[in-house]
Structure formats: C-alpha cells, structure tokens
Amino acid sequence: MATEITMPQMGFDMTEGTIANWLKVEGDMVQKGEPIAEIETDKTTIQIEAFSSGVLMQILAPVGAKVPVGQAIGYIGAPGEKPPSTAPAPSTSTQKAVPTSAASPQTSAVSPSPASTAPFTNVSPVARRMAEQMGIDLAQVKGTGANGQIMREDVEAFAANLPATAVALTSGEPSSMTPAPASEPVAPSPSPASVERVIATPAAKKLADGQNVDLRLVKGSGPAGRIVLEDVANFALAMQKQPVPSGVAPVAAAPAMVGAQQPTPGGQRKPLTRIRQTIAQRMTLSKTTIPHFYITVSVEMDAALALREQINEALKPENIKVSVNDLVIRATAMALARFPNLNAMFTGDAVEQRESIHIGVAVALPGGLVTVTVRDANTKTLREIAVEMVGLATRAREGKAVAGDMGGQTFTITNLGMYGVEEFLAIINPPDAGILAIGAASPTPVVRDGKVVVRNMMQVTISGDHRVTDGAEGAQFVNEVKRILENPWGLVL
Amino acid sequence: MAEITFREALKRALREELTRDPDVVIWGEDIVAYGGGGAYAVTAGLAKEFPGRVRDTPIAEEAIVGVGIGAAMGGVRPIVELMTINFALVAWDQIVNHAAKLHHMFNGQIKVPMVMRSPAGFGRTAATHSQNFDSWLASVPGLKVVEPATPYDAKGLLKAAIRDDDPVFFIEHLQLYGTRGEVPDTEYLIPLGVSERKREGRHLTVVTWGRMLVETMKAAKVLSGEGIELDVIDLRTLRPMDLSLAMQSVKRTNRAMVVEEGWRSMGIGAEVAATLQEQVFNYLDAPIARVAGLEVPMPYAKNLERATVPFSDDVVAAARAMMTNQY
C-alpha cells in the first residue's frame, strides 16, 4: 500500500513550503526516518523524513515547486508497486504547485522561476544558471548533450534566437527589481552574448554579497583580473567615502543608449562618475520596473510654521533649529505607522511589511544626490530628528558618511522647497513602496469660509508602487500626512 | 624543562612505555646488535634495560610486520621498527591487507594494537631510500598514521600510539632526529588525530607536518619581517586527519597553503586542499597553494637533492606570491 508523503506544517503560520531538494530519486529505497527531501519555508530549510520504509515510487512535486501544507509531494510503496492512479501526474502537480499567473513572476532568489525549474533535471549546472540569468524557460530548450542533457551551448543558441528585449539579465539586482515577465519589454538588456562571468574569489563574492557591492563594477587585482577580497573591501570603502543614493547596492551602469558612445561634434564626453552610474542604474531600474502612480494634496502649513517658530525660539539657547522638512519627516513617520502597507517592499510574490520605520531623506550633492536615513523616525522627537538630520546631511555633503548613515530606509522623502519648487513628481527609491515629493510652503490665495484668503500652501505628492498599493490607499495616506501637518501639535505631543 | 633531541624524545617514550606495560616489546633489524640501537640509534641501550623484550629480527620486513600482527592479535603490544620506510614496500601486504583489515573483517573480535615505526625522507640516500609514503599510508582505512615534527610531539604521540588499539604507522623524518626541543620530564600524552596551531598569524594559513613544519617555521620568521604573518597548523596525525583548526584559520586568513615534502600529485596536500575547498569555499580568496617535492626519483648529488625537496625558501617564495596576488 503506497503511503503519501505530504508537505509538513512547520509552525502554525506555515501554509506552503517549497521543495528545496530531493535527497532521493524515484526508485530509491528509503528507510523510515531517513531524510528524503529538503523543504524551504519562509523562515528556514528543514529536512523531511520518510514516514515509512519502502521505495520512493513517485515524486509529485519537483524541486522549486511550492506545495500547500498537507498536499502530497510523493509516494512511498513496496518495490514493484505502482503509484496510486489518483496521484496527479507530475506535470499537473507542477502547474498547481507553482504560481501560474504570468503577472507574478517568481523573484525570490531562493525559488527559481517556474520556467527553469520543475521537471528539467537533465540540465548542466552552467546551463541552468545561464537560463536563470537570462530568464529562459528551459522547457523550450532542446538538449544536445548526453541523454538529451541541456548544455551551455543549447541555452546560448536558444538565447541567440530570441528577440533582444525578451532576455533580461537579472543577477545582482535586488529581488524586488526583477524585471517583469519575459513577454513584456523590460529595461534595456544586454544581448545574451554579453552575459559575462565575473571572475572573483569565493571570499570576494561573499563579501560583495554582504556589502551589496556589484562585482561588475570592481576592478580585480589578482591574476587575469580576478577580484580578490581586498578589491571588494577597497571598493566598499570608496563607496562609503563617495556615497551613493540610499547607500544601497551600487549596481552596474545602465547599458548606454544606442549611439550614445559617439560624442556629438563640438560636444564634450564626460564619463560617468560612480555616483552618476549608480543613480542612472537605480533610477532606470525603478522607473522601468515599478509602476508608479502619483497623488498630490495641498497642505496648509500656517499652523505648522507658527509652531515651528515657537519651537525654534525655545530651542535657540541650544542652537537647534527644526526645519520644515523635519516636520515632514516626523509627520510621514507618524502616518506610516498607521499605514503599514506603505512601509513595505515588493518581493515578487509578496508584499513584505517592514518592522521599523526608517525615513530616507534625499540630500543634494554637487554632481548627484544621496539619501540619508533617519532610523525609527516614528519614535524620535522633533528635536532628535533636527539634530540627527544636521549631522547626517553634513557628513553626506562632506563625503564623511559613516556606517548606518545611509541605506535601509523603508520610505523616502525628497524636498525641493528650498528651490522654490511648488510641486514635482519623484521616482521611487527601491525597495520602498513610495516616496513623498515636498514643494515649498508658499503664500497662496485659497478659499476659506467662502472668502479668498492667503495661506502658506505646500504641495505634497506621493509616488506609489502600484504593485503594492492603490490610489485610494495612497490618497488616504497623503491625507493623513496633511492632517498631521495641519494639526501640528500632534507632532510634539 | 630540558632541551633534548627528537631521537632522545622517542627513546624516552619507548622506555616509559616498556616500563609501564610488560606487554610492550620492540622488534626490528639491527636494533640490538648493530652499534646497539638501530641504524638511527633510537633504541640504543634499551635491549640492556629490558632484556628479552627488545629483539633483533632477520632482514625480512614482511615477516617483521607479520609477526607483529600475530603477536598483537594475541595480546602483545609490539612496536616493530622498519629500518627505513622504503622497506615497508616489502611488507605492504602485511600492512595494508592484514594489519589494517583484521579488526574490521572479523567483526571487531580482533585488535591489532601494533606500532610500526619507520624513518622517512631523505639524507643522501638516493632514489630508492629517500621517499615519503605519507599519502599512500594515510589513504588506507584501518590504519592510523602519525608524523611528528617536534621532540615534544614525538614523545607524546609515540606514547599515545603505543597505547592505541589500532595499528599505527609512526613516521619519523630522518632530518629531525638531531633537532632539539623542550620536553618535560613529567609524563604526558598527545591524542592521535588532533592538529595543533604552531604559530598564530593573520595573513596566510599554512597546513603542514613533519620536517616541513620546521621549514615553515623558519619561513614564518623571514616573512614576519616583511609583514606577512603565517598561521601555521601542524597536522601531526595524517590519518585520521584533523582539519578543524585549518578550517577555522582559513575563515580568518582567507588564504591557505599546504606544504609537504613528498610528491605533489595525489599527495596529502591535494587531500587537504580538496577538503578545505569543500568545507570553507566561501572564505577562500585565492586558490589553495601547494608547495611540494618535485616528481622525480631523488637524485643522489647533494645539490640536486637540495633542489628536489622543498625548504623554507620555497615556502617564503610561495607565500610572497600569494600575498601579492600573483597566485
């Protein structure tokens, strides 16, 4: 009698698990209690053991498949026994087990895309990696190796016949940035031929991973240009001295537009500085992969400005000055506490709400900008925020940012009020779900109680990630920011 | 603590164990008659101190090891001496097919608590008498293989080997007999299968044993003057091999080198390198380097002999190359 192997429930909140690895193949003898497969949950990877002894007759869920708790992933039976006829065929089970919606691509680094996983075990490791990098569905690739094994050349040949836009290089980018499904045009992508292996030592790769350094930007000092630990360490140090927006991964420069290499006659070609490379890449990534929407509200700032004056009067002896932007930081943090869905990131198959509220604040530099981070802004007083911002901005401008000054933000604010800008639209700073663009608080005629009066109005515009949130929620959120700023005592109480 | 020679440390170990346990005996070629104490005088005088328990054998290595195995099976704890490791070739069947297997083929009913002592290495003894079979021996399941580098370790490891219930092949490098080191008068044992950090450094992990430990320590001094600090791990036992310290070390230094005197191909160095890359791959910042002997039959001429096996300058050169990213 065949025994079902079912997806175990590890912890009360586990609803499904991913098959990370089968430790046995069909036909293997297994002993009761012997590990037969590895299951990956949100939290951990665990081994599951055979519930009974016998032969592993059938594997229903291939590596990479997501299977609901309790569903059969395979059968153990007596030697020679046939699997139960009710058992779903492997292919249907695969379909069921993995998300089928083309609109929700698998993006988690640990669960390979459905296309490249599943029944295709007869694939060389190099070919599999290339296929994953290029987003190629291995089902469509014909193998020419031994027993039809799909080899590197097969993937290359397949890629060469694809339209350039259908192939995207995804490695090295944050998971939330994984390009849309292959059927849609994505960011300018390198042709398959340019998929280049970065030669780096294992230790260098590990450090680069930890420091979010893109090895493609690092110059190797080892034999044949091999990147060694020291190169990555030096690069990371240099990045600290010359910070990049949000302090997150300096990613490879966006591929240049066609013809852009040719300087116009009489023009001047300025190679990109590292900071510009990073801005170019991150902003391209954001604008091409995040569906932005925008909502603007007008905030009457008179009460807030009056309160600010009083606060600054009181803080004068301490030489502390609270800026309008500090008020906005605090108001945004308070509002986010009530809208946790916007304090989140898109991870491909989920929206991950962040535990803390860290507000990124864009700071302009000559030749670029960086984002400094006010951590746990919702728990800080205006005085604390004011003092911290002065330090953060000063260090950023002087190129002396220290660890923790940048990166890790969960939401970002950009303010062009000091340039007299009334209103503008900002590009989301990945992996945030939104960004607030703050204009100047300027005297504006408005209607109050049927009369035209002059008030200091400030335009606040949210850019929202439409994958995470919608217009209605975005509107409620900016209105909450508005409410807090228009009733400013809430900021200090 | 007194400084004594490696040779003397071994002799003290033998003497202490002969004294402690009446079942311990020593058999070998010329260990009594010839100048009184074997070709390298390790057993000198012991025959007189322990009449009847230290005996000369015929020149028949297969018989020496075979008799040792039989005696060990019957409850004796023999130490058999092979005049050089090159003669172990004649006894290979006894060592590999009998000593190493009996316990396992008879369901653990039999034990072979025997020590095979043998000098190895070189010393103007030409091709057939200048060999290291470290990796040959260390690849045999059922054997334990020990090769000390210092007088202190030699004494503690030999005593532990004699007390071990498995057959132990105890390799003594010819060039070490005359080296000196501190050895306490009090009794101590060094467990088999445990490596030791002989020098602490942060730049490069060097895994070695035997004579090459001595050369590596010399190299470490030179390199230290250049700002390169070697972390030196002495394996001490080749089977079972303890690489735990080496792995920890690589996690700090990110670079590893194995230094061995024997032939490079299929050597202990290959084994160490393979295991390290399996276990600590993500910590490596360079390929694991191997410094090893040239793969030629050893020449007799002194200058050629010197050129065939590694010395401290080879370790220095390899370490420099590694630390300047040229490897």
Interface residues (C-beta under 8 A of the other chain):
Chain A: T201 P202 A203 A204 K205 K206 S221 G222 P223 R226 V228 L229 E230
Chain B: N254 F281 N282 Y283 L284 D285 A286 N325 Q326 Y327
